[in-house]
Amino acid sequence: MPEAPAKDSTDDSEDSAVGLFTGYGVASAVLGVIAVAAVVLAALIWTGHRSAADERAYQTRVLQTAADWTNILINLNKDTVESGVQKLHEGTVGQLNTDFDATVQPFRDLVKRLQSNSTGQIDSVSIESIYHPPPGPNGAPQQPPQPELTGLVSRIDHVLVVATSVSQNAGSDKPQTVRWALRLDVSDVDGQLMISRLEPIR
């Protein structure tokens, strides 16, 4: 009876190698996909973190701009009223800049009439809301709330400022405490932050 042909050991080695290679190949592919996903996730987290950090830094600048501008306003006195008003005007844009004299005239007249000396401080400042001009149908930013700011501003932050000032009027022995509650629009004009609206809150 003829003997069965002996199985070639070379074929066994090749089969084992193929099976082993296939297993390692799949595992390597899976690990590669996981590694790529981890890198992408890390990049997204880092980008989000940077974006959040940049936003916080920007909002800090907005709040500081509103506080600095208001600080000049609430500290106007008989000796600095003209220079203070000029500084306030230089920090404005849009309709507030155009109508600045009419808007600030009551403050200026009051200080001059009473010959007052005021000392004020900011109690709180906070961002109420943010306005980004949305893209219109043609992809260009739509008109902002104030038409005169079209094409000038890339962003407007609405800021609430609460402050207190103590005024000593000429001829009066009793100082007068004034509470301030203001809504300001802080607009980004080519990277420079300027005040575009001043609204007393009743």
C-alpha beads as a LAMMPS data file, in Angstrom:
LAMMPS data file: protein, C-alpha beads

202 atoms
201 bonds

1 atom types
1 bond types

-500.0 500.0 xlo xhi
-500.0 500.0 ylo yhi
-500.0 500.0 zlo zhi

Masses

1 110.0

Atoms # bond

1 1 1 0.000 0.000 0.000
2 1 1 1.538 3.264 -0.992
3 1 1 2.409 5.642 1.803
4 1 1 0.642 8.962 2.024
5 1 1 2.828 11.773 0.862
6 1 1 4.552 13.545 3.720
7 1 1 3.238 17.045 4.491
8 1 1 5.729 19.654 3.561
9 1 1 6.978 21.438 6.683
10 1 1 7.594 24.520 4.556
11 1 1 3.857 24.848 3.947
12 1 1 3.198 24.754 7.712
13 1 1 5.705 27.514 8.283
14 1 1 4.156 29.641 5.569
15 1 1 0.621 29.119 6.914
16 1 1 1.730 30.033 10.426
17 1 1 3.547 33.089 9.157
18 1 1 0.517 34.188 7.180
19 1 1 -1.787 33.718 10.166
20 1 1 0.643 35.442 12.475
21 1 1 1.161 38.313 10.073
22 1 1 -2.569 38.765 9.604
23 1 1 -3.175 38.915 13.359
24 1 1 -0.364 41.386 13.931
25 1 1 -1.454 43.371 10.899
26 1 1 -4.995 43.802 12.175
27 1 1 -3.764 44.714 15.664
28 1 1 -1.301 47.218 14.216
29 1 1 -3.990 48.769 12.035
30 1 1 -6.342 49.102 14.998
31 1 1 -3.599 50.641 17.138
32 1 1 -2.738 52.993 14.293
33 1 1 -6.341 54.161 14.007
34 1 1 -6.520 54.667 17.792
35 1 1 -3.270 56.636 17.741
36 1 1 -4.513 58.891 14.924
37 1 1 -7.835 59.422 16.732
38 1 1 -5.958 60.299 19.927
39 1 1 -3.813 62.846 18.080
40 1 1 -6.883 64.404 16.448
41 1 1 -8.718 64.539 19.786
42 1 1 -5.716 66.119 21.501
43 1 1 -5.502 68.705 18.719
44 1 1 -9.208 69.526 19.066
45 1 1 -8.907 69.850 22.846
46 1 1 -5.844 72.082 22.489
47 1 1 -7.552 74.246 19.862
48 1 1 -10.647 74.574 22.041
49 1 1 -8.507 75.453 25.049
50 1 1 -6.600 78.099 23.100
51 1 1 -9.837 79.508 21.709
52 1 1 -11.369 79.703 25.196
53 1 1 -8.206 81.310 26.586
54 1 1 -8.156 83.867 23.758
55 1 1 -11.819 84.665 24.368
56 1 1 -11.236 85.187 28.088
57 1 1 -8.279 87.465 27.353
58 1 1 -10.362 89.465 24.871
59 1 1 -13.252 89.830 27.318
60 1 1 -10.801 91.034 29.969
61 1 1 -9.707 93.776 27.558
62 1 1 -13.348 94.673 26.885
63 1 1 -14.135 94.971 30.602
64 1 1 -10.991 97.015 31.224
65 1 1 -11.845 99.386 28.360
66 1 1 -15.361 99.938 29.716
67 1 1 -14.051 100.426 33.262
68 1 1 -11.326 102.887 32.208
69 1 1 -13.738 104.968 30.120
70 1 1 -16.355 105.053 32.884
71 1 1 -13.705 105.927 35.452
72 1 1 -12.907 109.120 33.550
73 1 1 -16.612 109.966 33.321
74 1 1 -17.404 109.542 37.016
75 1 1 -14.303 111.459 38.116
76 1 1 -14.974 114.618 36.090
77 1 1 -14.511 117.701 38.251
78 1 1 -14.266 121.452 37.803
79 1 1 -10.504 121.338 37.185
80 1 1 -10.393 118.422 34.753
81 1 1 -13.762 118.555 33.016
82 1 1 -12.475 119.786 29.641
83 1 1 -9.473 117.454 29.401
84 1 1 -11.582 114.570 30.720
85 1 1 -14.326 115.151 28.176
86 1 1 -11.698 115.260 25.410
87 1 1 -10.313 111.879 26.522
88 1 1 -13.812 110.439 26.598
89 1 1 -14.490 111.721 23.082
90 1 1 -11.277 110.203 21.728
91 1 1 -12.365 106.803 23.014
92 1 1 -15.679 106.743 21.134
93 1 1 -16.839 105.633 17.708
94 1 1 -20.065 105.594 15.709
95 1 1 -23.168 107.514 16.711
96 1 1 -21.814 108.211 20.199
97 1 1 -18.800 109.913 18.637
98 1 1 -21.020 111.902 16.274
99 1 1 -23.449 112.986 18.997
100 1 1 -20.852 113.125 21.745
101 1 1 -21.255 116.788 22.658
102 1 1 -25.025 116.438 23.025
103 1 1 -24.665 113.216 25.034
104 1 1 -22.027 114.480 27.453
105 1 1 -23.183 118.110 27.636
106 1 1 -25.458 117.506 30.663
107 1 1 -22.539 116.006 32.610
108 1 1 -20.223 118.851 31.645
109 1 1 -22.786 121.547 32.477
110 1 1 -23.576 120.009 35.853
111 1 1 -19.910 119.870 36.870
112 1 1 -19.326 123.455 35.767
113 1 1 -22.465 124.787 37.403
114 1 1 -21.892 123.103 40.742
115 1 1 -18.125 123.561 40.617
116 1 1 -17.943 120.046 41.986
117 1 1 -15.030 117.825 42.845
118 1 1 -15.861 114.157 42.345
119 1 1 -14.174 110.985 43.432
120 1 1 -15.558 107.815 41.908
121 1 1 -14.888 104.113 41.845
122 1 1 -16.087 101.186 39.750
123 1 1 -18.182 98.749 41.781
124 1 1 -18.732 96.100 39.119
125 1 1 -18.406 95.541 35.402
126 1 1 -19.789 92.625 33.439
127 1 1 -20.485 91.554 29.878
128 1 1 -24.206 91.473 29.155
129 1 1 -24.053 90.039 25.634
130 1 1 -21.862 89.789 22.541
131 1 1 -22.720 90.721 18.972
132 1 1 -20.865 89.223 16.019
133 1 1 -22.100 90.509 12.660
134 1 1 -23.531 87.335 11.042
135 1 1 -22.845 86.582 7.375
136 1 1 -25.545 87.689 4.982
137 1 1 -26.787 85.865 1.865
138 1 1 -23.651 86.791 -0.075
139 1 1 -21.324 85.756 2.767
140 1 1 -20.509 89.336 3.826
141 1 1 -21.280 90.405 7.409
142 1 1 -24.752 91.808 7.872
143 1 1 -25.357 95.328 9.106
144 1 1 -24.667 95.779 12.836
145 1 1 -27.280 97.350 15.141
146 1 1 -25.819 100.795 14.431
147 1 1 -25.717 101.332 10.634
148 1 1 -22.862 103.823 10.909
149 1 1 -20.641 101.019 12.230
150 1 1 -21.100 98.908 9.092
151 1 1 -17.698 97.796 7.844
152 1 1 -15.947 99.341 10.848
153 1 1 -16.459 96.818 13.624
154 1 1 -15.880 93.071 13.786
155 1 1 -17.544 92.644 17.168
156 1 1 -19.605 94.544 19.743
157 1 1 -19.773 93.617 23.438
158 1 1 -22.587 95.033 25.568
159 1 1 -21.200 95.836 29.017
160 1 1 -22.951 96.775 32.258
161 1 1 -21.050 99.076 34.626
162 1 1 -22.071 99.949 38.181
163 1 1 -20.126 102.706 39.919
164 1 1 -20.297 105.137 42.822
165 1 1 -19.008 108.689 43.021
166 1 1 -18.939 111.208 45.841
167 1 1 -19.228 114.849 44.789
168 1 1 -18.404 117.853 46.903
169 1 1 -20.156 120.877 45.451
170 1 1 -18.924 124.431 46.002
171 1 1 -20.830 126.118 48.812
172 1 1 -22.095 122.833 50.229
173 1 1 -20.790 121.203 53.382
174 1 1 -22.424 117.847 52.708
175 1 1 -20.956 115.584 50.002
176 1 1 -23.398 113.971 47.613
177 1 1 -23.214 110.301 46.697
178 1 1 -24.138 109.429 43.120
179 1 1 -24.914 105.874 41.982
180 1 1 -24.099 105.066 38.390
181 1 1 -25.597 102.253 36.322
182 1 1 -24.537 102.367 32.679
183 1 1 -24.791 100.175 29.631
184 1 1 -21.851 100.584 27.249
185 1 1 -21.194 99.084 23.839
186 1 1 -17.523 98.238 23.361
187 1 1 -16.719 97.867 19.663
188 1 1 -13.679 96.299 18.062
189 1 1 -12.382 98.669 15.373
190 1 1 -9.395 97.034 13.673
191 1 1 -8.236 95.612 16.994
192 1 1 -8.790 98.838 18.918
193 1 1 -11.587 98.767 21.503
194 1 1 -13.792 101.864 21.553
195 1 1 -17.080 102.894 23.154
196 1 1 -19.937 103.105 20.649
197 1 1 -22.904 103.554 22.998
198 1 1 -23.574 105.125 26.406
199 1 1 -26.934 104.438 28.000
200 1 1 -27.859 105.219 31.619
201 1 1 -29.935 102.421 33.174
202 1 1 -32.921 103.737 35.113

Bonds

1 1 1 2
2 1 2 3
3 1 3 4
4 1 4 5
5 1 5 6
6 1 6 7
7 1 7 8
8 1 8 9
9 1 9 10
10 1 10 11
11 1 11 12
12 1 12 13
13 1 13 14
14 1 14 15
15 1 15 16
16 1 16 17
17 1 17 18
18 1 18 19
19 1 19 20
20 1 20 21
21 1 21 22
22 1 22 23
23 1 23 24
24 1 24 25
25 1 25 26
26 1 26 27
27 1 27 28
28 1 28 29
29 1 29 30
30 1 30 31
31 1 31 32
32 1 32 33
33 1 33 34
34 1 34 35
35 1 35 36
36 1 36 37
37 1 37 38
38 1 38 39
39 1 39 40
40 1 40 41
41 1 41 42
42 1 42 43
43 1 43 44
44 1 44 45
45 1 45 46
46 1 46 47
47 1 47 48
48 1 48 49
49 1 49 50
50 1 50 51
51 1 51 52
52 1 52 53
53 1 53 54
54 1 54 55
55 1 55 56
56 1 56 57
57 1 57 58
58 1 58 59
59 1 59 60
60 1 60 61
61 1 61 62
62 1 62 63
63 1 63 64
64 1 64 65
65 1 65 66
66 1 66 67
67 1 67 68
68 1 68 69
69 1 69 70
70 1 70 71
71 1 71 72
72 1 72 73
73 1 73 74
74 1 74 75
75 1 75 76
76 1 76 77
77 1 77 78
78 1 78 79
79 1 79 80
80 1 80 81
81 1 81 82
82 1 82 83
83 1 83 84
84 1 84 85
85 1 85 86
86 1 86 87
87 1 87 88
88 1 88 89
89 1 89 90
90 1 90 91
91 1 91 92
92 1 92 93
93 1 93 94
94 1 94 95
95 1 95 96
96 1 96 97
97 1 97 98
98 1 98 99
99 1 99 100
100 1 100 101
101 1 101 102
102 1 102 103
103 1 103 104
104 1 104 105
105 1 105 106
106 1 106 107
107 1 107 108
108 1 108 109
109 1 109 110
110 1 110 111
111 1 111 112
112 1 112 113
113 1 113 114
114 1 114 115
115 1 115 116
116 1 116 117
117 1 117 118
118 1 118 119
119 1 119 120
120 1 120 121
121 1 121 122
122 1 122 123
123 1 123 124
124 1 124 125
125 1 125 126
126 1 126 127
127 1 127 128
128 1 128 129
129 1 129 130
130 1 130 131
131 1 131 132
132 1 132 133
133 1 133 134
134 1 134 135
135 1 135 136
136 1 136 137
137 1 137 138
138 1 138 139
139 1 139 140
140 1 140 141
141 1 141 142
142 1 142 143
143 1 143 144
144 1 144 145
145 1 145 146
146 1 146 147
147 1 147 148
148 1 148 149
149 1 149 150
150 1 150 151
151 1 151 152
152 1 152 153
153 1 153 154
154 1 154 155
155 1 155 156
156 1 156 157
157 1 157 158
158 1 158 159
159 1 159 160
160 1 160 161
161 1 161 162
162 1 162 163
163 1 163 164
164 1 164 165
165 1 165 166
166 1 166 167
167 1 167 168
168 1 168 169
169 1 169 170
170 1 170 171
171 1 171 172
172 1 172 173
173 1 173 174
174 1 174 175
175 1 175 176
176 1 176 177
177 1 177 178
178 1 178 179
179 1 179 180
180 1 180 181
181 1 181 182
182 1 182 183
183 1 183 184
184 1 184 185
185 1 185 186
186 1 186 187
187 1 187 188
188 1 188 189
189 1 189 190
190 1 190 191
191 1 191 192
192 1 192 193
193 1 193 194
194 1 194 195
195 1 195 196
196 1 196 197
197 1 197 198
198 1 198 199
199 1 199 200
200 1 200 201
201 1 201 202
